[in-house]
Amino acid sequence: MNKNLKTIIDSALVLCFVVVLTTGVMLHLKKHGIIIEPRPLLKMLHYCTGFVMVALAAVHVGNYIKSFKALSVKYPYTVINSQVLMVMLAIVFLTGLVKLLSPVKIPNLGLWHYWLGIIMSVAAVIHLWRMLPWLMRKYRR
């Protein structure tokens, strides 16, 4: 894949992550008595950017799977964060999808989605922190 396209995908993935995390926390604040309006718009933004983020993450993994495999052989413990991130993204996506499509309200599913999303976000921030110097070098080229 073209290097410029990879850079665009990686950057869009980071932007989607920030939007999904921010809107998710804003939506969760309702549990604490803080309602941020317009709530339907926040929900739609959270859903749409979440779907885009998952699609971009799938492309991102596809772009770097060979590098990931080579790195996992050479440094098996350094790829644990990336593995946790991939698993957590799948679980958070599935809980969000069930929450969105379920005809009945499932008790505590939203709270599970929120906390799993926080765990995924921590893994994503660690991954981004470790890869940020490399991403910045891509911009300079």
N, C-alpha and C positions, 0 to 999 in steps of 0.2 A: 504494500500500500504506500502511496505517496507520503513523504515525511510531513508536508504541509497539512495534509488531510488528517494524519495522526495527531498533529499538534492541535488542530481545530477540535477534533473529537475529545482529546484529553482536556482541553480548556473548557469545552461545553459540559463535559462530565463534572468538572469542579464547580462550574456555575450552577448546574442543576442540583448538585449536592448541597450547596449553600442555600439555595431557594427552598429545597425540600426540608432541610433541617430547620430553617427559620420558620417556615409556615407550619411545620409540625409542632414546634414548641409553642407558637402562637395559638394554634388550635387546642393544644393541651392545657393552656392557661385557663380554659373554661372550668376545668376541674377545681381550680383554685379561686373561682369566683370572678375572674377577669375575662370579660368577653370583648374580643376585638372584632369590630365590624369593618367591612361587610363580610361576615362569616361564610356565606355561600361562595363568595369569590375566593376567599382563602382556601376553602376546601377544594374548589375546582383547580386552583393553581397548584395545590399540593398533589392532587391526583395526577394532573397532566404532566407536571415536571417529574413526578415519581416514575411514571411510565417511560418518559423520555430518558430519565437517568438509568433505568434498568436496561433499556435498549442500547444506550451508549456504553454502559458497563459491559454488556455482552460483546460489543464490537471491540472495546478496549482489551478485554481478556483475549479475544481472538487475535488481536494485533500482537500481543506480547506473550502468547502461550509458549512459543519456542524459547524465548529468553527466560521465562519463568521456570520451565523444565530444566534448562541448563543451570540456572541459579540454584534450583532445589537439589541438584546432584552435588554441586560444589559446596553450597552452604545450606544444609537442610534446615537449620533452625531459623534462618533469616527469612524464610518464606511463610512462616507460620502466621504472621499478621495478615498476609495477603490471602491465605487460605481461610482464616477466620472471617475476613471481610467478605469473601465470596459466599461463604455459607450464610453469614448473617444477612447479606443483601437478599439472598433467595428467601430466607425465612421471613424477613420483614416485608418483602414484596408479597409473599403468599398470605400473610396475616392481613395485610392491607387490602388485598384483593378479596379475601373472604369477607372482611368488614364492609367493603364497598358493595359486594354483590349479594350478600346474605339478605333474604327477605325478612328475617327476624333479627332482633338485637341479641348478640351473643355476649353474656356477662363477662366483663373484664377483658374482652378481646382487644378493645382499644388501648387499655393499659398495657397489655402484653406487647402490642404493636409499638407503643411509645417506648417502653423500656428496651425492647430488642432494637429499636431504632437508635436509641442512645448508645447502646453497646456497639452497633454497627458504625455509628458516627465517630466514636472514639477510635475504632480500628481504621476508619477512613482518614481521620486526621493524622494518625501515626503513619499510615501509608503515604499520605500526601507530604508530610513533614520529611520523610525519608527520601521521597522522590522529587521534591521541589527543586533542589539544585539542578537535577537532571532536566526537569521541565523548563527551567529558566535558560539553560544552555540551548535547548531546542529553539527558544524564541530568539536568541542572539544570532543563530545561524541564518 
